[in-house]
Amino acid sequence: MSIKFTKRVASEILGRGIGALKINPNSMEDIKKAITRDDVRKLIKEGSIIAIKTKSEMYPKPKKEKRKKGIGKRKGKANARRGRTWERKIRSQRLLLEKLKEMKKLDNATYRRYYLLAKGGAFPDKRSLLLHLGDDGINVTEEELKRINDYVKSLYK
């Protein structure tokens, strides 16, 4: 066949344009003899037909600069940087309520009421939430509480 055919098939195989292919002049006879796609694949494997690198391959994007959070960059006391105590508190309370709902200890109305109370900051910690639940007649055994805590630990491993 012709070199034109070989170039077209090679461009389809390599997923590049015809202009992005480079043909080795020493193996021109083999390239002219190529009839099937398998022949063209063999030529590519041998290195007779090469795809030129694209611009993005030649000039890769530089790596993103990492955030500098070292001691020299820190301003303010450690407690000021720690922060997010409310997030930690509310997440643990919400997880507890969610698991109790899954265990069928809470119905939708009760779950929603306590969820909104927790959101409003009514409970300083999980223990006080459990005490309030106990006052409402929803008792959680130590075993159930341990199961919930194990689940929470497995989330953060």
Secondary structure, DSSP 8 states (H G I E B T S, - for coil): --HHHHHHHHHHHHTS-GGGEEE-GGGHHHHHH--SHHHHHHHHHHTSEEE---HHHHS----------SGGG--S-HHHHH--HHHHHHHHHHHHHHHHHHTTSS-HHHHHHHHHHHHTT--SSHHHHHHHHHHTT----HHHHHHHHHHHHHHT-
